[in-house]
Amino acid sequence: MPIWLQRYLGIPDTTRGEGTAWRILWEAPWPSWIPDWLGGVVAILIGVGLIGILRRDSRNHSRKKQILLIALRCVAYGLVLFALFQPVLSVNRTVKPIIVILADTSESMSLSDEYDSREETRMKETLAALGISEFTRSNLAKSLLLKENASFLKELLASYKIRVYAFDEEIRQIGQADSSTGKDWDQLLSAIEGLPANGEQTLPGPSVMSLLEQMKGTPPAALILLSDGIATGDERGKTGNLSEAVSALRNQRASLWPAGIGTARATKDVELSDVQRPETAFLGDPVVFECFLTTIGFEQQTTQIRVILERSEEVLISETITLPEKPGTAPYRLEWQPDRTGELGLRIEVVPVTGESDLDNNALIRSVYVRDQPLKTLLVESAPRYEYRYLKEFLERESGVELHTVLFEGDVRQALQDRSGQALAGRFPIRREQILSYDTIVIGDVNPEDLGPGALGLLREYVEKEGKSLILIAGPRYNPQAYGATPLGDLLPVILDREEFLWPRRWTSEGFHPHPTIAGLQGTPAFQWGISGPELSQLWENLPPWYRMYPWPRLKSGAISWLSVSFPHETERPDLPLIAEQRFGSGKVLFHASDELWRLRFLVGDRYYGKYWLQTFRYLTRTPSNERGIELTTDRRMYRQGEPVNVRLRIPRPQETTQARVTITGTRSFEQQLAPSPDHPELFLGALESLPLGNYRVEYLLPGDAVRVSREFRINSARREMTDRNLNRKELEQAAKDSGGQYFSIAEAEQIPRLLPPGQKILLESLNPLPLWNRWELFVLILTLLTVEWILRKRMQLL
């Protein structure tokens, strides 16, 4: 409605961005029982009759005069009918329809892509004009909104109100402006320029549904989506794709107009995702590094993997490799023969390949403790059951292990002939220096009375104060149920509560398949067998089943499970721990709730069985155990971003002035003071929080000494955010089509403001209806028409 007409009718003026919508309402002058169509027919017949009468009366005059008289009478008749219908003017105050711009701020938007050379040159010139140097997806989205003095946004403002939101795992509004000038406008442009690209998850579908829920009273006319279309899914198992929001868009009559950022060609990258190696090695024995490379976008290109001694930058190994034909993770094996002893800090790195998008993930830090003496191990058992036999035979063959055995129910003469039994002649050591000389002691199903109270006390001291490791293998007679009231009862990772004990289970037909836990896979090297991911899970399913276990289902506080078994038909029962670890004092205790680990040897020999035991012994041995016995550990090797890293430092016989200050180096470098443990004066504890993605090393240097210990760990990204890096164009196109919108590439997105639907204006206020039938202007007009007609008829001598 024109402004002058609004003012003439007394309708209040609108403010900036507002408008009016009006319509005429009427009520039929005839009774309600008469149909509207019948009333209309009667009105038309009356009008036709009037025209017929006027034509008959003026038939002697010219045709022009006849038409003039008929027109005057018909207009007057129409105005009378208009008044009889009692029309009123309904006026509503409205605002422009809303257009929402959704900008993806997830981590995948930090990637760079390869475009057509001409197109890429134009994009980079646009970014350079805005003062942006990094050619990332996020910056391309910003350039669309900000280039040419924000012409894209200004073109939208001519016909719409705009709202800008950022989303990754959740949605949030950034700024608000209804015009292209003023403080709000400047704040909006500044907020767009500062948009990050660090979200751990991308949930475009739920984000759109959350937005529509927030705007339920004033739904948007359309949504402009700036994204690569990647969805990571959520904890409830939903994909998070845009397809989940299509029905909600239809219900709100809002169309989706995505601008796809990225390419269908994978971002090129080579990532050294993991390195598995023994934490303890022996002088002269080969050390195997299992390197896992994740490649995207490179096909059979060559590069090098190198192992470098950090302090001197000496290259220990350098091997040329060929990257796999298809994207994915592939293992590469390197061997090194140590020629020096001590704890060695090593950097394993992949030489960057031309065109890589991320060079920060090409290296990992690992340490190896090289010793010139074999691991000294004591294996104690009552009867020669299968687990004892297989473990004894395996360890006797290992050059890096010095094995002593004690078999209480065996033949003493046989023990004297047995190489591993000759040293102790079938007797358990009772002197303190004898017990403390072993790196690891393995106790099977042994009666604690055979060991003696003195030996039990020494074993407790062996673990608690000397920082050594004890392995307990459960059995049907004594272990662990007979140890609850002994000095070793506190060392056990499981709670020895008779009500909690599950009687030994044996499946004679099907058996059961155990599975490593996350803590067992990430926190220990025990199951690092050169296999990772789904292949490792499938391996455990294909291995021979186990049939016997002695489960104590509840772990003590602080104990962790390495291996567990679940009950598919007993969903309420928690997983039972089969292998559990507990740190006690300065040392570690490992408990096996089954004596059937030997079944790992079926058809494959020591391929898995041997790796488990050797890597477990090396893990439990004081790997950074310099002569001073200082030990630095973290609870795991791999963490997800946001999880705290728990650091544990053991300093034997600390002084009151001892400062447990550690140095953290990596993506973020700093120092942190560890707090003394209230229970154990030798222990110092601390938590590292809010670390960004990357590889880290935590290191402790004893003040005034050359003793240095370290531990490496890694902060990983979310589950899938950086795994699938390609533009999901198919998903964006389908969602746009199903919602009534249209898909554009980022290079074509400038057209969107000109092609958007007009949208429905949003009602702000309904003003009081304005009657039109009783206005004086109407009656003056009717009277004027009748007067003019009377004068003409008088002059034409028709009266």
RAJO-V129932 format. One line per field, one symbol per residue. psi: psi as a letter, one per 20 degrees, with the letter a starting at -180 (. if undefined). A space follows every 10 residues. Layout:
psi->???
This chain:
psi->pqghhghhik pqqqapiraq pqqpqrppir qhipqhhghh gghghgghgg ggghhghkii rrhghghggg ggggggghhg gghhilqqop ppprrqqppp poppkrhiii qqrprpgggh ggghggghhi kphpmrgghh gghghiqlll hghhhhhhir qqppqqqeir qqqorppirj rrghghhghh hghjpamjph qomgghgghg ghghkhhmqq hqpoporijp pirahjiqhj rhhiighhgg hjlpqpnqop paripqppqp pnhqppqphp rqpiqpppoo popoqpipok qqaqpqppog hikpohqopp qpqrhqqapq qppqqpopjq raoppqopqp pqqpjqhoii kiqqpqqpop qjqrpoqpop qgqmrghggg gghghhiphj poppqpohjr phhhhhipgi ihhikjpppi qghggiiqhq pppbmpphhh hqhghghhhg hggghikaqp ppoqrighoi hiihjriihh hpiqomphhi ppqpqpoigh aqorpqrghh ghiqjhjnkj qrbhhgghgh hiqqqqipqm pohpqqpiqq pgprprohjm hiprqpphpq qppociaqpp pojqkkhiii ioijcjgggg gggghgghgh qngkmrhikp pprqhrhpqq piqqoopppp oplqrhjpom pqppqbhppr qppqqqphho iiqpqrppql prqaqqppqp oppjrjppqr pqrporargj hjgoiqpmhg gggghgghij bqqqrhhiih ighiiqqhrp qppgqorpqo phhjqhhghg gghgghghgg gghghjlj.
